């Protein structure tokens, strides 16, 4: 039996190559730490922008995780996704 978002994650192989059965939160955080706009947009569409933002906030406050190099890219991507959704809703 497939887990709820397994087909989605199969479209994004390699995020957690050592554990493809990792929970969604682990896979979302992996996508955030190796940010690519299309991947983050896909995650936002599958799970919601709010969930993506929540996972990012958790990562930023985790003392074990270095988010410094990803931060400008992630925050620009999140801002652009949010702006795009506002324009689409208008």
Biopython code that builds the backbone (N, CA, C, O; Angstrom):
import numpy as np
from Bio.PDB.StructureBuilder import StructureBuilder

atoms = [
    (1, "UNK", "N", (0.840, -1.185, 0.000)),
    (1, "UNK", "CA", (0.000, 0.000, 0.000)),
    (1, "UNK", "C", (0.887, 1.251, 0.000)),
    (1, "UNK", "O", (1.811, 1.363, 0.806)),
    (2, "UNK", "N", (0.604, 2.172, -0.893)),
    (2, "UNK", "CA", (1.403, 3.387, -1.017)),
    (2, "UNK", "C", (1.013, 4.394, 0.055)),
    (2, "UNK", "O", (-0.151, 4.490, 0.442)),
    (3, "UNK", "N", (2.007, 5.146, 0.530)),
    (3, "UNK", "CA", (1.693, 6.227, 1.459)),
    (3, "UNK", "C", (1.064, 7.373, 0.670)),
    (3, "UNK", "O", (1.245, 7.438, -0.546)),
    (4, "UNK", "N", (0.338, 8.268, 1.313)),
    (4, "UNK", "CA", (-0.477, 9.269, 0.611)),
    (4, "UNK", "C", (0.240, 10.099, -0.462)),
    (4, "UNK", "O", (-0.356, 10.376, -1.503)),
    (5, "UNK", "N", (1.460, 10.492, -0.251)),
    (5, "UNK", "CA", (2.145, 11.376, -1.201)),
    (5, "UNK", "C", (3.288, 10.678, -1.932)),
    (5, "UNK", "O", (4.155, 11.339, -2.503)),
    (6, "UNK", "N", (3.293, 9.365, -1.916)),
    (6, "UNK", "CA", (4.396, 8.613, -2.515)),
    (6, "UNK", "C", (4.559, 8.910, -4.004)),
    (6, "UNK", "O", (5.683, 9.075, -4.477)),
    (7, "UNK", "N", (3.470, 8.980, -4.738)),
    (7, "UNK", "CA", (3.571, 9.266, -6.174)),
    (7, "UNK", "C", (4.173, 10.646, -6.427)),
    (7, "UNK", "O", (4.941, 10.832, -7.370)),
    (8, "UNK", "N", (3.819, 11.610, -5.579)),
    (8, "UNK", "CA", (4.402, 12.944, -5.709)),
    (8, "UNK", "C", (5.908, 12.876, -5.515)),
    (8, "UNK", "O", (6.660, 13.429, -6.318)),
    (9, "UNK", "N", (6.359, 12.204, -4.458)),
    (9, "UNK", "CA", (7.792, 12.155, -4.174)),
    (9, "UNK", "C", (8.550, 11.370, -5.232)),
    (9, "UNK", "O", (9.739, 11.610, -5.444)),
    (10, "UNK", "N", (7.889, 10.445, -5.893)),
    (10, "UNK", "CA", (8.553, 9.712, -6.973)),
    (10, "UNK", "C", (8.911, 10.641, -8.134)),
    (10, "UNK", "O", (9.813, 10.333, -8.913)),
    (11, "UNK", "N", (8.217, 11.768, -8.258)),
    (11, "UNK", "CA", (8.541, 12.762, -9.277)),
    (11, "UNK", "C", (9.772, 13.588, -8.904)),
    (11, "UNK", "O", (10.322, 14.302, -9.742)),
    (12, "UNK", "N", (10.197, 13.488, -7.654)),
    (12, "UNK", "CA", (11.342, 14.255, -7.145)),
    (12, "UNK", "C", (12.331, 13.300, -6.470)),
    (12, "UNK", "O", (12.569, 13.405, -5.266)),
    (13, "UNK", "N", (12.904, 12.378, -7.230)),
    (13, "UNK", "CA", (13.833, 11.418, -6.630)),
    (13, "UNK", "C", (15.117, 12.112, -6.182)),
    (13, "UNK", "O", (15.504, 13.149, -6.721)),
    (14, "UNK", "N", (15.740, 11.540, -5.224)),
    (14, "UNK", "CA", (17.038, 12.045, -4.808)),
    (14, "UNK", "C", (17.032, 13.051, -3.684)),
    (14, "UNK", "O", (18.100, 13.440, -3.211)),
    (15, "UNK", "N", (15.859, 13.490, -3.235)),
    (15, "UNK", "CA", (15.866, 14.451, -2.122)),
    (15, "UNK", "C", (16.445, 13.808, -0.870)),
    (15, "UNK", "O", (17.264, 14.414, -0.179)),
    (16, "UNK", "N", (16.034, 12.617, -0.586)),
    (16, "UNK", "CA", (16.601, 11.848, 0.523)),
    (16, "UNK", "C", (16.873, 10.468, -0.050)),
    (16, "UNK", "O", (16.173, 9.505, 0.264)),
    (17, "UNK", "N", (17.889, 10.380, -0.886)),
    (17, "UNK", "CA", (18.164, 9.142, -1.614)),
    (17, "UNK", "C", (18.428, 7.962, -0.700)),
    (17, "UNK", "O", (18.171, 6.821, -1.082)),
    (18, "UNK", "N", (18.938, 8.210, 0.502)),
    (18, "UNK", "CA", (19.253, 7.107, 1.404)),
    (18, "UNK", "C", (18.023, 6.551, 2.099)),
    (18, "UNK", "O", (18.065, 5.449, 2.646)),
    (19, "UNK", "N", (16.919, 7.306, 2.085)),
    (19, "UNK", "CA", (15.693, 6.839, 2.723)),
    (19, "UNK", "C", (14.475, 7.365, 1.970)),
    (19, "UNK", "O", (13.863, 8.348, 2.387)),
    (20, "UNK", "N", (14.127, 6.721, 0.873)),
    (20, "UNK", "CA", (12.986, 7.203, 0.093)),
    (20, "UNK", "C", (11.652, 7.081, 0.835)),
    (20, "UNK", "O", (10.658, 7.673, 0.415)),
    (21, "UNK", "N", (11.621, 6.329, 1.917)),
    (21, "UNK", "CA", (10.395, 6.186, 2.703)),
    (21, "UNK", "C", (10.336, 7.164, 3.870)),
    (21, "UNK", "O", (9.531, 6.998, 4.787)),
    (22, "UNK", "N", (11.185, 8.176, 3.833)),
    (22, "UNK", "CA", (11.207, 9.177, 4.907)),
    (22, "UNK", "C", (9.860, 9.894, 4.974)),
    (22, "UNK", "O", (9.153, 9.980, 3.970)),
    (23, "UNK", "N", (9.508, 10.401, 6.134)),
    (23, "UNK", "CA", (8.251, 11.155, 6.267)),
    (23, "UNK", "C", (8.258, 12.407, 5.393)),
    (23, "UNK", "O", (9.317, 12.911, 5.020)),
    (24, "UNK", "N", (7.077, 12.893, 5.078)),
    (24, "UNK", "CA", (6.937, 14.083, 4.242)),
    (24, "UNK", "C", (7.742, 15.254, 4.780)),
    (24, "UNK", "O", (8.381, 15.971, 4.010)),
    (25, "UNK", "N", (7.720, 15.455, 6.085)),
    (25, "UNK", "CA", (8.433, 16.606, 6.651)),
    (25, "UNK", "C", (9.930, 16.537, 6.353)),
    (25, "UNK", "O", (10.551, 17.568, 6.097)),
    (26, "UNK", "N", (10.510, 15.360, 6.383)),
    (26, "UNK", "CA", (11.935, 15.200, 6.077)),
    (26, "UNK", "C", (12.196, 15.530, 4.612)),
    (26, "UNK", "O", (13.184, 16.188, 4.287)),
    (27, "UNK", "N", (11.319, 15.077, 3.735)),
    (27, "UNK", "CA", (11.483, 15.338, 2.309)),
    (27, "UNK", "C", (11.274, 16.816, 1.984)),
    (27, "UNK", "O", (11.984, 17.376, 1.149)),
    (28, "UNK", "N", (10.310, 17.441, 2.635)),
    (28, "UNK", "CA", (10.086, 18.875, 2.423)),
    (28, "UNK", "C", (11.305, 19.665, 2.885)),
    (28, "UNK", "O", (11.744, 20.591, 2.202)),
    (29, "UNK", "N", (11.843, 19.305, 4.026)),
    (29, "UNK", "CA", (13.025, 20.013, 4.538)),
    (29, "UNK", "C", (14.238, 19.796, 3.647)),
    (29, "UNK", "O", (15.051, 20.703, 3.470)),
    (30, "UNK", "N", (14.362, 18.608, 3.089)),
    (30, "UNK", "CA", (15.460, 18.351, 2.145)),
    (30, "UNK", "C", (15.319, 19.242, 0.916)),
    (30, "UNK", "O", (16.311, 19.767, 0.412)),
    (31, "UNK", "N", (14.097, 19.412, 0.436)),
    (31, "UNK", "CA", (13.854, 20.292, -0.711)),
    (31, "UNK", "C", (14.215, 21.734, -0.367)),
    (31, "UNK", "O", (14.740, 22.460, -1.211)),
    (32, "UNK", "N", (13.941, 22.147, 0.853)),
    (32, "UNK", "CA", (14.263, 23.505, 1.275)),
    (32, "UNK", "C", (15.768, 23.727, 1.396)),
    (32, "UNK", "O", (16.261, 24.818, 1.110)),
    (33, "UNK", "N", (16.483, 22.717, 1.809)),
    (33, "UNK", "CA", (17.928, 22.869, 1.988)),
    (33, "UNK", "C", (18.689, 22.801, 0.668)),
    (33, "UNK", "O", (19.839, 23.235, 0.592)),
    (34, "UNK", "N", (18.057, 22.260, -0.372)),
    (34, "UNK", "CA", (18.629, 22.258, -1.721)),
    (34, "UNK", "C", (17.606, 22.907, -2.654)),
    (34, "UNK", "O", (17.020, 22.248, -3.512)),
    (35, "UNK", "N", (17.405, 24.209, -2.468)),
    (35, "UNK", "CA", (16.278, 24.878, -3.121)),
    (35, "UNK", "C", (16.397, 24.996, -4.631)),
    (35, "UNK", "O", (17.400, 25.450, -5.183)),
    (36, "UNK", "N", (15.338, 24.569, -5.253)),
    (36, "UNK", "CA", (15.108, 24.789, -6.681)),
    (36, "UNK", "C", (13.673, 25.290, -6.777)),
    (36, "UNK", "O", (12.761, 24.709, -6.189)),
    (37, "UNK", "N", (13.485, 26.367, -7.520)),
    (37, "UNK", "CA", (12.163, 26.987, -7.552)),
    (37, "UNK", "C", (11.074, 25.995, -7.928)),
    (37, "UNK", "O", (10.048, 25.925, -7.251)),
    (38, "UNK", "N", (11.275, 25.228, -8.991)),
    (38, "UNK", "CA", (10.220, 24.322, -9.453)),
    (38, "UNK", "C", (9.886, 23.272, -8.400)),
    (38, "UNK", "O", (8.716, 22.938, -8.212)),
    (39, "UNK", "N", (10.881, 22.756, -7.721)),
    (39, "UNK", "CA", (10.627, 21.767, -6.675)),
    (39, "UNK", "C", (9.834, 22.392, -5.534)),
    (39, "UNK", "O", (8.874, 21.796, -5.044)),
    (40, "UNK", "N", (10.229, 23.590, -5.110)),
    (40, "UNK", "CA", (9.508, 24.249, -4.023)),
    (40, "UNK", "C", (8.086, 24.612, -4.437)),
    (40, "UNK", "O", (7.162, 24.523, -3.629)),
    (41, "UNK", "N", (7.910, 25.013, -5.677)),
    (41, "UNK", "CA", (6.559, 25.291, -6.176)),
    (41, "UNK", "C", (5.724, 24.013, -6.171)),
    (41, "UNK", "O", (4.569, 24.031, -5.747)),
    (42, "UNK", "N", (6.292, 22.921, -6.631)),
    (42, "UNK", "CA", (5.573, 21.639, -6.626)),
    (42, "UNK", "C", (5.182, 21.231, -5.206)),
    (42, "UNK", "O", (4.067, 20.766, -4.972)),
    (43, "UNK", "N", (6.105, 21.410, -4.266)),
    (43, "UNK", "CA", (5.816, 21.072, -2.865)),
    (43, "UNK", "C", (4.690, 21.952, -2.333)),
    (43, "UNK", "O", (3.784, 21.465, -1.656)),
    (44, "UNK", "N", (4.745, 23.234, -2.636)),
    (44, "UNK", "CA", (3.691, 24.158, -2.185)),
    (44, "UNK", "C", (2.339, 23.755, -2.758)),
    (44, "UNK", "O", (1.322, 23.832, -2.068)),
    (45, "UNK", "N", (2.323, 23.331, -4.003)),
    (45, "UNK", "CA", (1.062, 22.932, -4.625)),
    (45, "UNK", "C", (0.537, 21.619, -4.035)),
    (45, "UNK", "O", (-0.675, 21.429, -3.927)),
    (46, "UNK", "N", (1.429, 20.731, -3.660)),
    (46, "UNK", "CA", (1.022, 19.433, -3.106)),
    (46, "UNK", "C", (0.617, 19.540, -1.636)),
    (46, "UNK", "O", (-0.357, 18.917, -1.213)),
    (47, "UNK", "N", (1.365, 20.329, -0.857)),
    (47, "UNK", "CA", (1.173, 20.356, 0.595)),
    (47, "UNK", "C", (0.620, 21.677, 1.115)),
    (47, "UNK", "O", (0.069, 21.705, 2.215)),
    (48, "UNK", "N", (0.742, 22.749, 0.383)),
    (48, "UNK", "CA", (0.325, 24.115, 0.693)),
    (48, "UNK", "C", (1.562, 24.976, 0.964)),
    (48, "UNK", "O", (2.589, 24.510, 1.457)),
    (49, "UNK", "N", (1.411, 26.228, 0.623)),
    (49, "UNK", "CA", (2.477, 27.183, 0.872)),
    (49, "UNK", "C", (2.700, 27.332, 2.370)),
    (49, "UNK", "O", (3.837, 27.480, 2.817)),
    (50, "UNK", "N", (1.639, 27.295, 3.136)),
    (50, "UNK", "CA", (1.755, 27.425, 4.599)),
    (50, "UNK", "C", (2.616, 26.306, 5.172)),
    (50, "UNK", "O", (3.457, 26.553, 6.036)),
    (51, "UNK", "N", (2.415, 25.088, 4.701)),
    (51, "UNK", "CA", (3.213, 23.960, 5.205)),
    (51, "UNK", "C", (4.679, 24.157, 4.845)),
    (51, "UNK", "O", (5.561, 23.909, 5.667)),
    (52, "UNK", "N", (4.941, 24.598, 3.626)),
    (52, "UNK", "CA", (6.316, 24.845, 3.196)),
    (52, "UNK", "C", (6.960, 25.921, 4.070)),
    (52, "UNK", "O", (8.112, 25.782, 4.483)),
    (53, "UNK", "N", (6.222, 26.986, 4.350)),
    (53, "UNK", "CA", (6.736, 28.060, 5.204)),
    (53, "UNK", "C", (6.961, 27.575, 6.632)),
    (53, "UNK", "O", (7.948, 27.953, 7.263)),
    (54, "UNK", "N", (6.070, 26.752, 7.142)),
    (54, "UNK", "CA", (6.230, 26.213, 8.499)),
    (54, "UNK", "C", (7.488, 25.356, 8.605)),
    (54, "UNK", "O", (8.249, 25.474, 9.566)),
    (55, "UNK", "N", (7.700, 24.499, 7.621)),
    (55, "UNK", "CA", (8.900, 23.654, 7.639)),
    (55, "UNK", "C", (10.162, 24.509, 7.554)),
    (55, "UNK", "O", (11.172, 24.189, 8.181)),
    (56, "UNK", "N", (10.109, 25.599, 6.777)),
    (56, "UNK", "CA", (11.256, 26.486, 6.676)),
    (56, "UNK", "C", (11.540, 27.159, 8.012)),
    (56, "UNK", "O", (12.694, 27.248, 8.433)),
    (57, "UNK", "N", (10.490, 27.631, 8.678)),
    (57, "UNK", "CA", (10.682, 28.263, 9.986)),
    (57, "UNK", "C", (11.282, 27.277, 10.992)),
    (57, "UNK", "O", (12.139, 27.658, 11.789)),
    (58, "UNK", "N", (10.846, 26.025, 10.964)),
    (58, "UNK", "CA", (11.417, 25.013, 11.857)),
    (58, "UNK", "C", (12.888, 24.778, 11.542)),
    (58, "UNK", "O", (13.711, 24.662, 12.451)),
    (59, "UNK", "N", (13.215, 24.709, 10.275)),
    (59, "UNK", "CA", (14.617, 24.517, 9.891)),
    (59, "UNK", "C", (15.489, 25.674, 10.366)),
    (59, "UNK", "O", (16.591, 25.463, 10.872)),
    (60, "UNK", "N", (14.996, 26.882, 10.203)),
    (60, "UNK", "CA", (15.792, 28.060, 10.588)),
    (60, "UNK", "C", (16.077, 28.106, 12.082)),
    (60, "UNK", "O", (17.092, 28.662, 12.500)),
    (61, "UNK", "N", (15.207, 27.536, 12.879)),
    (61, "UNK", "CA", (15.412, 27.577, 14.332)),
    (61, "UNK", "C", (16.130, 26.342, 14.869)),
    (61, "UNK", "O", (16.416, 26.262, 16.064)),
    (62, "UNK", "N", (16.420, 25.384, 14.001)),
    (62, "UNK", "CA", (17.111, 24.158, 14.420)),
    (62, "UNK", "C", (18.604, 24.433, 14.501)),
    (62, "UNK", "O", (19.228, 24.716, 13.479)),
    (63, "UNK", "N", (19.198, 24.356, 15.700)),
    (63, "UNK", "CA", (20.624, 24.658, 15.839)),
    (63, "UNK", "C", (21.525, 23.632, 15.145)),
    (63, "UNK", "O", (22.709, 23.896, 14.933)),
    (64, "UNK", "N", (20.985, 22.484, 14.796)),
    (64, "UNK", "CA", (21.769, 21.437, 14.143)),
    (64, "UNK", "C", (21.839, 21.608, 12.625)),
    (64, "UNK", "O", (22.592, 20.902, 11.953)),
    (65, "UNK", "N", (21.060, 22.538, 12.089)),
    (65, "UNK", "CA", (20.967, 22.694, 10.633)),
    (65, "UNK", "C", (21.489, 24.062, 10.215)),
    (65, "UNK", "O", (21.101, 25.085, 10.780)),
    (66, "UNK", "N", (22.366, 24.070, 9.228)),
    (66, "UNK", "CA", (22.894, 25.323, 8.696)),
    (66, "UNK", "C", (22.051, 25.726, 7.488)),
    (66, "UNK", "O", (22.132, 25.101, 6.431)),
    (67, "UNK", "N", (21.257, 26.753, 7.649)),
    (67, "UNK", "CA", (20.381, 27.232, 6.574)),
    (67, "UNK", "C", (20.923, 28.491, 5.902)),
    (67, "UNK", "O", (20.294, 29.035, 4.995)),
    (68, "UNK", "N", (22.080, 28.946, 6.343)),
    (68, "UNK", "CA", (22.612, 30.231, 5.880)),
    (68, "UNK", "C", (22.753, 30.314, 4.359)),
    (68, "UNK", "O", (22.357, 31.317, 3.766)),
    (69, "UNK", "N", (23.299, 29.297, 3.725)),
    (69, "UNK", "CA", (23.515, 29.392, 2.276)),
    (69, "UNK", "C", (22.206, 29.272, 1.494)),
    (69, "UNK", "O", (22.081, 29.845, 0.412)),
    (70, "UNK", "N", (21.240, 28.540, 2.023)),
    (70, "UNK", "CA", (19.961, 28.352, 1.334)),
    (70, "UNK", "C", (18.991, 29.500, 1.594)),
    (70, "UNK", "O", (18.077, 29.725, 0.801)),
    (71, "UNK", "N", (19.175, 30.225, 2.687)),
    (71, "UNK", "CA", (18.188, 31.210, 3.117)),
    (71, "UNK", "C", (17.798, 32.241, 2.065)),
    (71, "UNK", "O", (16.602, 32.432, 1.845)),
    (72, "UNK", "N", (18.733, 32.917, 1.403)),
    (72, "UNK", "CA", (18.294, 33.935, 0.437)),
    (72, "UNK", "C", (17.500, 33.332, -0.725)),
    (72, "UNK", "O", (16.532, 33.929, -1.195)),
    (73, "UNK", "N", (17.908, 32.162, -1.178)),
    (73, "UNK", "CA", (17.212, 31.521, -2.295)),
    (73, "UNK", "C", (15.825, 31.063, -1.869)),
    (73, "UNK", "O", (14.844, 31.315, -2.569)),
    (74, "UNK", "N", (15.739, 30.390, -0.720)),
    (74, "UNK", "CA", (14.450, 29.881, -0.243)),
    (74, "UNK", "C", (13.485, 31.032, -0.013)),
    (74, "UNK", "O", (12.333, 30.968, -0.441)),
    (75, "UNK", "N", (13.934, 32.068, 0.646)),
    (75, "UNK", "CA", (13.029, 33.162, 0.960)),
    (75, "UNK", "C", (12.579, 33.909, -0.300)),
    (75, "UNK", "O", (11.448, 34.391, -0.364)),
    (76, "UNK", "N", (13.450, 34.003, -1.288)),
    (76, "UNK", "CA", (13.042, 34.602, -2.561)),
    (76, "UNK", "C", (12.018, 33.711, -3.265)),
    (76, "UNK", "O", (11.027, 34.209, -3.798)),
    (77, "UNK", "N", (12.253, 32.403, -3.270)),
    (77, "UNK", "CA", (11.305, 31.470, -3.886)),
    (77, "UNK", "C", (9.955, 31.521, -3.187)),
    (77, "UNK", "O", (8.920, 31.590, -3.849)),
    (78, "UNK", "N", (9.951, 31.488, -1.859)),
    (78, "UNK", "CA", (8.693, 31.534, -1.110)),
    (78, "UNK", "C", (7.941, 32.834, -1.382)),
    (78, "UNK", "O", (6.721, 32.834, -1.548)),
    (79, "UNK", "N", (8.675, 33.928, -1.424)),
    (79, "UNK", "CA", (8.057, 35.232, -1.708)),
    (79, "UNK", "C", (7.459, 35.253, -3.123)),
    (79, "UNK", "O", (6.347, 35.741, -3.323)),
    (80, "UNK", "N", (8.196, 34.724, -4.091)),
    (80, "UNK", "CA", (7.704, 34.701, -5.463)),
    (80, "UNK", "C", (6.492, 33.785, -5.616)),
    (80, "UNK", "O", (5.560, 34.115, -6.349)),
    (81, "UNK", "N", (6.494, 32.653, -4.939)),
    (81, "UNK", "CA", (5.338, 31.756, -4.982)),
    (81, "UNK", "C", (4.121, 32.451, -4.385)),
    (81, "UNK", "O", (3.030, 32.412, -4.954)),
    (82, "UNK", "N", (4.318, 33.082, -3.245)),
    (82, "UNK", "CA", (3.210, 33.785, -2.593)),
    (82, "UNK", "C", (2.673, 34.904, -3.478)),
    (82, "UNK", "O", (1.459, 35.044, -3.625)),
    (83, "UNK", "N", (3.550, 35.693, -4.063)),
    (83, "UNK", "CA", (3.124, 36.770, -4.947)),
    (83, "UNK", "C", (2.398, 36.228, -6.165)),
    (83, "UNK", "O", (1.390, 36.792, -6.590)),
    (84, "UNK", "N", (2.897, 35.150, -6.724)),
    (84, "UNK", "CA", (2.244, 34.543, -7.875)),
    (84, "UNK", "C", (0.844, 34.059, -7.548)),
    (84, "UNK", "O", (-0.071, 34.203, -8.359)),
    (85, "UNK", "N", (0.673, 33.485, -6.364)),
    (85, "UNK", "CA", (-0.642, 33.013, -5.965)),
    (85, "UNK", "C", (-1.608, 34.179, -5.741)),
    (85, "UNK", "O", (-2.793, 34.075, -6.055)),
    (86, "UNK", "N", (-1.099, 35.284, -5.201)),
    (86, "UNK", "CA", (-1.944, 36.467, -5.009)),
    (86, "UNK", "C", (-2.391, 37.038, -6.352)),
    (86, "UNK", "O", (-3.547, 37.431, -6.511)),
    (87, "UNK", "N", (-1.477, 37.083, -7.311)),
    (87, "UNK", "CA", (-1.833, 37.581, -8.649)),
    (87, "UNK", "C", (-2.830, 36.657, -9.323)),
    (87, "UNK", "O", (-3.755, 37.124, -9.989)),
    (88, "UNK", "N", (-2.654, 35.347, -9.159)),
    (88, "UNK", "CA", (-3.569, 34.380, -9.789)),
    (88, "UNK", "C", (-4.965, 34.475, -9.174)),
    (88, "UNK", "O", (-5.964, 34.256, -9.859)),
    (89, "UNK", "N", (-5.030, 34.801, -7.889)),
    (89, "UNK", "CA", (-6.326, 34.883, -7.199)),
    (89, "UNK", "C", (-7.055, 36.181, -7.525)),
    (89, "UNK", "O", (-8.271, 36.263, -7.356)),
    (90, "UNK", "N", (-6.336, 37.183, -7.985)),
    (90, "UNK", "CA", (-6.945, 38.489, -8.264)),
    (90, "UNK", "C", (-7.756, 38.496, -9.527)),
    (90, "UNK", "O", (-8.326, 39.525, -9.889)),
]
sb = StructureBuilder()
sb.init_structure("model")
sb.init_model(0)
sb.init_chain("A")
sb.init_seg("    ")
for serial, (resi, resn, name, xyz) in enumerate(atoms, 1):
    if name == "N":
        sb.init_residue(resn, " ", resi, " ")
    sb.init_atom(name, np.array(xyz, "f"), 0.0, 1.0, " ", f" {name:<3s}", serial, name[0])
structure = sb.get_structure()
